[in-house]
Amino acid sequence: MSDDDGGNRAAERRRSNAFSISAAAPSLRVARLDQLFAAIGAEAVPELLARLTEDLAEVDRRLAAALPRPPARPPGPDWAEIRAQAHVLIALTGTVGADGLRRGAERLHAAACARDGAAIRRIAPGIRRQLAALPGLLRAAAAGCPA
Amino acid sequence: MTPPLLLIEDTPALRFAYRAVLEAAGHTITAAATAAAGLRAFHAEEPRVVLLDLMLPDRDGLSVMREMLAARPGTRIIVITSNASINQAVEAMRAGAHDFLVKPVDEQRIIHSVENALRVQETPPPAPGARPRHNGAPPTQGFLGSSAAMTDIHAKIRSVAPSMATVFITGESGTGKEICAQSIHDLSPRARGPFIALNCGAIPTDLLESEVFGHVRGAFTGAVGDKPGAAVAADGGTLFLDEVCEMDLALQPKLLRFLQTSTVTPVGATKPRKVDVRIVCATNRDPLEAVRRGTFREDLFYRLFVVPIHMPPLRERGDDVVEIAEAALTRFAAEEGRGFAGLDGDVKALLRSLPWPGNVRQLLNVIRNVVVLNDGPLVTPAMLPDRLVESTDPAAPDGPALPPAAPGIETLAGRTLAEIEQLVIEAAIARHGGSVPRAARELDVAPSTLYRKRDGWARGGQQP
């Protein structure tokens, strides 16, 4: 599928329902997060959260700059950058147990590898919403963690 | 204090997390965010172990690894990559990496990988592209034969043995895949640990998970006590998974998870257990074909197919056939109290000319047959089993021998029931390209039954 595919809007919405990740808050596997915090030690948790927040914001910033623009508005998507940011996001979300967002990042990576602009337009908004929500969720989870 | 480790990872949160995990485990870490900074620290601090992300902002991690190994071949490099670039990890292992971790990295896995690397003695691997260091060294144990093909195998075994790299052995039935696996274990730093061999094709599917990962009491009907499983039994040593392509598809994700996390969860247990196991696996099939057919998971294939070793068939090993036959003759003659001194010249020529579809196993059966039914001093062509000599008929087509055609009922006349059973079983196995499990399905018996019978024939030296 090319970037220029117009298509029927209703059909696009149906496809969107099938492929986009949930727009709701990201899910977090708390047991995974507990395991990570236990492994690094309680005193290291605040700094890890700060770095995660910065890294997630950096991914979002770079992703926003690399995403495909509406047709006829150059430049086109920066596929290599989308792949690179999806790669970082997979590692970050997998490390903290944000499994839903991780799966979304894997789909984003696959779409970037296939240079499927339409798929990326469907997937990216949900990912960016969850990216924005994840740091708050991590802080809340950390506050309730015994670590 | 433990020796310093170098960590090169460009994502700040991951760099911090890996560092914190390793420091909490008692290690001293120097961390770098770029290839350039990492190389400076490498030359300044001379770490024994390096954790290296393969995707760095200023340079390809693989080339950084090559530069480090060229400068200090004894360095143990653990590469870190993502699932999407698993091919790079495979390339890194072939280029001399000690181990690889896939992001997201489990904390216990990173600690175990580092500790394994630190345990390895100071025996530097050869620089990539260098000639094997062990030329002229005594051959690896268990193998006979000095052909060029086997010299290569010996060199590969010695090169790969000190590493944690997973080894994938391929080759026809009877070529010595298990001996190869045992040699890798014996020459590795884990030689004092257990070597556990598991035939994935010989165990009923419903028992395989329990055999590999163990079970707890009450996990299923008949589980009257806790059973550790092969992966736990191999803790500190090597787990050899033979006929791995026969593993049930439903169990393959669990094996993959085990490889990724180094943890096992016995059937019925609620908590995983950490184990430190090196994996060597083998198959007599083409594993890529199994992936194409959908019977073997691609992700598992790439996890396992890190250092491939292909065992050559006997027909491609030149004079090894004579060397092996003479060694077997000496051993069997001593065991059976016979006075054999060697092989007649015609027999040597005949042995060299045969296609040996059953490879070394078939040759040993032939020599055992000769020793049991005859006496010395020389083995002559008349002593060889009739069917073996018939297969050298000059009218026969060239190339590898085809499996013997299924016998017609007339040709079975005069044979014992045991001989007929052996003929039928071997024909079924040949029809299925050497796959015992598939032959077992056709014959409606358990694969273990066929393995047991074949072992018995091998020990008895019977030829139909």
Interface residues (C-beta under 8 A of the other chain):
Chain A: Q35 L36 A39 I40 G41 A44 E47 L48 R51 L52 E54 D55 R83 A84 H87 V88 I90 A91 L92 T93 G94 T95 R102 H109 C113
Chain B: T11 P12 A13 L14 F16 A17 A20 V21 A24 M55 S82 N83 A84 S85 K103 P104 V105 E107 Q108
